[in-house]
Amino acid sequence: MLQREKDSLRRYRFTVYIPACYEVRHSRAERVVWILLSPLAVLLAGYCLIVVLGAAAAVGLWHVLFLFDGWKGVVFLLGLLAAALTAVLLLAGLALICPLLAVKRRRESLTVDGETLTLRRWRQRDKTFTFSDIRAVQARQGRQTLVLRDREGRELCRLYVTMEGLDILLADLRSRRALFVERAGGMPEVPPPLLSPGPRREEQALELPAAVPGWYRLAYAGAFAVIFAALLVFALAVAALAFSDGARVEALCLAPFVLLAVLGIAWVRMERIEVIGDRIRRRDGRGRVTDCSFDDVAAVRIRTAVTGIGPVSGCRLLDRKGETLLAPGVGMTGTGLLLADLICRGVPFTY
């Protein structure tokens, strides 16, 4: 079986074009996380203040009224009060820092326009340099950070692997034959040649199905429905136990998880893409059906983003105006057939 599956694949080689203008910036999800952490820090600060101060008052009064060692109770009360105030100040500081970090992430970006790169930083002057100023790309902190260094080894800019558009910049640097090093000690003594203007394209190869049928379907794997079903069963079981013990309010708190699981099951079961000859038909999770033709597809945009579970790749089918015609969901089975079909039809690929 494994041998037949291996024989049914073949290596497709295709060209991916690199745009002349693009931007590398922090992801929107990262900025949203920092914004959401602010009210969470405020709630935790208030909770710590109420709980710790209440416990301090109770213990202090116990020492004063029942153990008759008033000075010990006062000292204990003051110690707990200092601990509570310290925790509150730390969380309040976090509540103030989180929105500042969100603004900082929003304002930081690296814009590439032809041969010119412009680094924009919050509360600092913009920094402009060219590809010919780059000596090497250095990976640091376990390859989580990339540092662009100039011809004298100084830092030009620092980028993070979770940034949007970083895959385009790396493809641009690879097409120019830039030098990639792991450590500072790996820098060559003699600077490498200047980076020439890139060809604005990169050759890639993928192992995809050798034969593309006239009809095939893209759908989410059954594992997604199993995960949402497990979440639904778990939430209903916990809610039933809480309701049987009289904790009705706690049981109602699980309603959002039940709703999320039901919507997730409906979404992964309903959303699918069917390719019949030259027609592409998509039904989304809400049941809406859209139909287009391969003749409407002007290009395919591929993107790779680094997340907590590793790199995630996706593709979008674009029309003549650059608008998205179709965007298969990440994790859909049959995406390889669609990519092989697009390559065989000669549709250009771009970043």
C-alpha positions as CSV (number, residue, x, y, z in Angstrom):
1,M,0.0,0.0,0.0
2,L,2.8,2.4,0.9
3,Q,4.7,1.5,-2.3
4,R,1.6,2.3,-4.4
5,E,1.1,5.6,-2.7
6,K,4.7,6.5,-3.3
7,D,4.5,5.5,-6.9
8,S,1.3,7.6,-7.4
9,L,3.3,10.8,-6.6
10,R,5.7,12.7,-8.8
11,R,7.9,15.7,-8.3
12,Y,6.4,18.9,-9.8
13,R,8.8,21.8,-10.5
14,F,7.3,25.3,-10.8
15,T,8.3,28.9,-10.5
16,V,7.1,31.2,-7.7
17,Y,7.3,34.9,-8.6
18,I,8.4,37.3,-5.9
19,P,6.6,40.7,-5.8
20,A,8.6,43.9,-6.1
21,C,6.8,45.5,-3.2
22,Y,5.8,43.8,0.1
23,E,5.8,44.3,3.8
24,V,7.1,42.3,6.8
25,R,5.2,43.0,10.0
26,H,3.9,41.4,13.2
27,S,0.8,39.2,12.7
28,R,-2.6,40.5,13.6
29,A,-3.2,37.6,15.9
30,E,-0.1,38.6,18.0
31,R,-1.4,42.2,18.4
32,V,-4.8,41.0,19.4
33,V,-3.3,38.7,22.1
34,W,-1.4,41.6,23.6
35,I,-4.6,43.7,23.6
36,L,-6.7,40.9,25.2
37,L,-4.1,40.4,28.0
38,S,-4.7,44.0,29.3
39,P,-8.2,43.5,30.7
40,L,-7.2,40.0,31.9
41,A,-4.3,41.5,33.9
42,V,-6.7,44.1,35.4
43,L,-9.2,41.3,36.4
44,L,-6.3,39.3,38.0
45,A,-5.1,42.4,39.9
46,G,-8.6,43.0,41.3
47,Y,-9.0,39.4,42.2
48,C,-5.6,39.3,44.0
49,L,-6.4,42.5,45.8
50,I,-9.7,41.2,47.1
51,V,-8.6,37.7,48.0
52,V,-5.2,38.5,49.6
53,L,-6.5,41.5,51.5
54,G,-9.5,39.5,52.8
55,A,-7.2,36.7,53.9
56,A,-4.9,39.2,55.6
57,A,-7.7,40.9,57.4
58,A,-9.1,37.6,58.6
59,V,-5.8,36.2,59.9
60,G,-4.9,39.5,61.5
61,L,-8.2,39.8,63.3
62,W,-7.8,36.1,64.5
63,H,-4.4,36.9,66.0
64,V,-5.7,40.1,67.7
65,L,-9.1,38.9,69.0
66,F,-8.5,35.2,69.8
67,L,-4.8,34.6,70.3
68,F,-4.2,37.9,72.2
69,D,-0.8,38.5,70.5
70,G,-1.8,41.8,68.9
71,W,1.6,42.8,67.7
72,K,2.2,39.5,65.9
73,G,-1.2,39.9,64.2
74,V,-0.4,43.4,63.1
75,V,3.0,42.4,61.7
76,F,1.4,39.4,59.9
77,L,-1.3,41.7,58.5
78,L,1.3,44.2,57.3
79,G,3.3,41.5,55.6
80,L,0.3,40.1,53.7
81,L,-0.7,43.6,52.8
82,A,2.7,44.3,51.3
83,A,2.6,41.0,49.4
84,A,-0.9,41.9,48.0
85,L,0.2,45.4,47.0
86,T,3.3,44.0,45.2
87,A,1.2,41.5,43.3
88,V,-1.3,44.2,42.4
89,L,1.4,46.6,41.2
90,L,3.0,43.9,39.1
91,L,-0.3,43.0,37.4
92,A,-1.2,46.6,37.0
93,G,2.2,47.2,35.3
94,L,1.4,44.3,33.0
95,A,-2.0,45.8,32.2
96,L,-0.2,49.0,31.2
97,I,2.6,47.3,29.3
98,C,0.3,45.0,27.2
99,P,-1.4,47.8,25.2
100,L,2.0,49.5,24.7
101,L,3.4,46.3,23.3
102,A,0.3,46.0,21.0
103,V,0.9,49.5,19.7
104,K,4.6,48.8,19.3
105,R,3.9,45.6,17.3
106,R,1.5,47.5,15.1
107,R,3.9,50.3,14.2
108,E,6.9,48.1,13.6
109,S,7.4,46.9,10.0
110,L,9.9,46.4,7.2
111,T,8.8,47.6,3.8
112,V,10.6,46.4,0.7
113,D,10.2,48.5,-2.4
114,G,12.4,47.2,-5.2
115,E,16.0,47.4,-3.9
116,T,15.2,49.6,-1.0
117,L,14.2,48.4,2.5
118,T,12.7,50.7,5.1
119,L,12.6,49.7,8.7
120,R,9.9,51.5,10.7
121,R,10.1,51.4,14.5
122,W,7.9,52.9,17.2
123,R,9.2,56.2,18.6
124,Q,12.4,56.0,16.4
125,R,13.4,57.3,13.1
126,D,12.9,55.2,10.0
127,K,16.0,53.4,8.8
128,T,16.6,52.9,5.1
129,F,19.1,50.6,3.5
130,T,19.4,48.5,0.3
131,F,19.9,44.8,-0.5
132,S,23.5,45.6,-1.4
133,D,24.2,46.7,2.2
134,I,23.3,43.3,3.5
135,R,26.3,41.0,4.3
136,A,24.5,38.0,5.8
137,V,21.4,36.8,7.5
138,Q,22.1,35.4,11.0
139,A,19.8,33.1,12.9
140,R,19.7,33.6,16.7
141,Q,17.8,32.4,19.8
142,G,17.2,28.9,18.4
143,R,16.3,30.2,15.0
144,Q,13.4,32.3,16.4
145,T,15.1,35.6,15.5
146,L,16.7,36.6,12.2
147,V,19.3,39.5,12.1
148,L,20.2,41.2,8.9
149,R,23.9,42.4,9.2
150,D,25.6,45.0,7.1
151,R,29.0,44.8,5.4
152,E,30.8,45.6,8.6
153,G,28.9,43.0,10.7
154,R,26.6,45.6,12.4
155,E,22.9,44.9,12.9
156,L,20.7,46.4,10.3
157,C,17.4,45.0,11.6
158,R,16.0,42.2,13.7
159,L,13.0,40.1,12.5
160,Y,11.0,37.3,14.1
161,V,10.0,34.1,12.4
162,T,6.3,34.7,13.3
163,M,6.1,37.8,11.3
164,E,3.8,38.0,8.3
165,G,5.6,38.4,4.9
166,L,8.9,37.0,6.2
167,D,8.6,34.0,3.8
168,I,8.6,36.5,0.9
169,L,11.7,38.3,2.2
170,L,13.5,35.0,2.7
171,A,12.6,33.9,-0.8
172,D,13.9,37.2,-2.1
173,L,17.2,36.8,-0.2
174,R,17.6,33.2,-1.4
175,S,17.0,34.3,-5.0
176,R,19.8,36.8,-4.6
177,R,22.1,34.1,-3.1
178,A,22.4,35.8,0.3
179,L,24.6,34.3,2.9
180,F,22.8,32.5,5.8
181,V,24.7,31.8,9.0
182,E,23.8,30.2,12.3
183,R,26.2,31.9,14.8
184,A,28.2,35.1,14.9
185,G,31.3,33.0,14.6
186,G,30.0,31.7,11.3
187,M,30.5,35.1,9.6
188,P,33.2,34.9,6.9
189,E,36.3,37.0,7.4
190,V,36.0,38.3,3.8
191,P,32.7,39.9,3.0
192,P,30.7,38.0,0.3
193,P,30.0,39.7,-3.0
194,L,27.3,42.3,-3.2
195,L,23.8,41.1,-3.6
196,S,22.8,41.6,-7.1
197,P,19.2,42.5,-8.1
198,G,17.1,39.5,-7.7
199,P,15.4,37.6,-10.5
200,R,12.1,38.1,-8.7
201,R,11.4,34.4,-8.9
202,E,12.3,31.2,-7.1
203,E,12.2,27.6,-8.3
204,Q,10.4,25.1,-6.1
205,A,9.5,21.4,-6.2
206,L,6.7,19.5,-4.5
207,E,5.7,15.9,-4.3
208,L,2.1,15.9,-5.6
209,P,-0.3,13.3,-7.1
210,A,0.9,12.1,-10.5
211,A,-2.6,11.9,-12.0
212,V,-5.4,14.5,-11.5
213,P,-8.9,13.0,-11.9
214,G,-11.7,15.0,-13.6
215,W,-13.6,15.2,-10.3
216,Y,-12.1,15.6,-6.8
217,R,-13.1,17.1,-3.5
218,L,-11.3,19.1,-0.8
219,A,-12.7,18.6,2.7
220,Y,-11.6,18.8,6.2
221,A,-10.1,15.6,7.6
222,G,-12.3,13.5,10.0
223,A,-9.9,14.3,12.8
224,F,-11.3,17.9,13.1
225,A,-14.8,16.6,13.6
226,V,-13.5,14.1,16.2
227,I,-11.8,16.9,18.1
228,F,-14.9,19.1,18.2
229,A,-17.1,16.0,19.1
230,A,-14.8,15.2,22.0
231,L,-15.0,18.8,23.2
232,L,-18.8,18.6,23.0
233,V,-19.0,15.4,25.0
234,F,-16.6,16.7,27.6
235,A,-18.5,20.0,28.0
236,L,-21.9,18.3,28.2
237,A,-20.6,15.7,30.8
238,V,-19.1,18.4,33.0
239,A,-22.2,20.6,32.7
240,A,-24.4,17.6,33.6
241,L,-22.3,16.8,36.7
242,A,-22.4,20.4,37.8
243,F,-26.1,20.7,37.3
244,S,-26.8,17.5,39.2
245,D,-24.8,18.9,42.2
246,G,-26.9,22.0,42.2
247,A,-24.2,24.2,40.6
248,R,-26.5,25.6,37.9
249,V,-24.6,28.8,37.3
250,E,-21.4,26.9,36.8
251,A,-23.1,24.6,34.4
252,L,-24.4,27.6,32.4
253,C,-20.8,28.9,32.1
254,L,-20.0,25.9,29.9
255,A,-22.6,26.9,27.3
256,P,-20.1,28.8,25.1
257,F,-17.9,25.7,24.9
258,V,-20.9,23.6,23.8
259,L,-21.9,26.2,21.2
260,L,-18.3,26.4,20.0
261,A,-18.2,22.6,19.6
262,V,-21.5,22.4,17.7
263,L,-20.5,25.2,15.4
264,G,-17.1,23.6,14.8
265,I,-18.7,20.3,13.9
266,A,-21.2,21.9,11.5
267,W,-18.4,24.0,9.9
268,V,-16.0,21.2,9.2
269,R,-18.8,18.9,8.0
270,M,-20.4,21.5,5.6
271,E,-17.4,23.3,4.1
272,R,-16.0,21.6,1.0
273,I,-14.6,22.4,-2.4
274,E,-15.5,20.3,-5.5
275,V,-13.7,20.5,-8.8
276,I,-15.6,19.2,-11.8
277,G,-13.7,19.6,-15.0
278,D,-13.0,23.3,-15.4
279,R,-15.5,24.4,-12.7
280,I,-14.7,25.0,-9.0
281,R,-17.6,24.9,-6.6
282,R,-17.2,25.9,-2.9
283,R,-19.7,25.5,-0.1
284,D,-18.7,27.3,3.1
285,G,-19.6,26.4,6.7
286,R,-22.8,28.5,6.5
287,G,-24.1,26.7,3.4
288,R,-23.4,29.4,0.9
289,V,-22.3,28.1,-2.6
290,T,-20.0,30.0,-4.9
291,D,-18.9,28.9,-8.3
292,C,-16.0,29.9,-10.6
293,S,-13.9,28.6,-13.4
294,F,-10.2,27.9,-13.8
295,D,-10.2,30.6,-16.5
296,D,-11.0,33.1,-13.8
297,V,-7.9,32.2,-11.8
298,A,-5.1,34.6,-12.7
299,A,-2.5,33.5,-10.1
300,V,-2.0,31.4,-7.0
301,R,-0.6,33.1,-3.9
302,I,1.2,30.8,-1.4
303,R,2.1,31.8,2.1
304,T,3.8,30.1,5.0
305,A,3.4,31.3,8.5
306,V,5.2,30.0,11.6
307,T,2.9,29.3,14.6
308,G,3.2,27.5,17.9
309,I,2.5,24.2,16.2
310,G,5.1,24.7,13.5
311,P,4.9,26.2,10.0
312,V,1.5,26.4,8.4
313,S,1.2,26.8,4.6
314,G,-1.8,27.9,2.6
315,C,-2.7,29.1,-0.8
316,R,-5.2,31.6,-2.3
317,L,-6.6,31.7,-5.9
318,L,-6.6,35.2,-7.2
319,D,-8.6,36.8,-10.0
320,R,-7.4,39.3,-12.6
321,K,-7.8,42.2,-10.1
322,G,-5.8,40.5,-7.4
323,E,-8.9,39.7,-5.3
324,T,-9.3,36.3,-3.6
325,L,-11.5,33.9,-5.6
326,L,-10.9,30.9,-3.4
327,A,-9.0,30.1,-0.2
328,P,-8.9,26.4,0.8
329,G,-8.8,26.0,4.6
330,V,-5.6,24.8,6.3
331,G,-5.8,21.1,6.9
332,M,-8.2,20.2,4.0
333,T,-7.5,16.9,2.3
334,G,-7.1,17.0,-1.5
335,T,-5.2,20.3,-1.5
336,G,-2.3,18.4,-3.3
337,L,-4.7,17.5,-6.1
338,L,-5.7,21.1,-6.5
339,L,-2.0,22.3,-6.6
340,A,-1.1,19.6,-9.1
341,D,-4.1,20.7,-11.3
342,L,-3.1,24.3,-11.1
343,I,0.5,23.5,-12.1
344,C,-0.6,21.4,-15.0
345,R,-2.8,24.2,-16.2
346,G,0.1,26.6,-16.2
347,V,-1.4,29.0,-13.6
348,P,1.4,31.2,-12.3
349,F,2.4,31.1,-8.6
350,T,3.4,34.1,-6.5
351,Y,4.2,35.0,-2.9
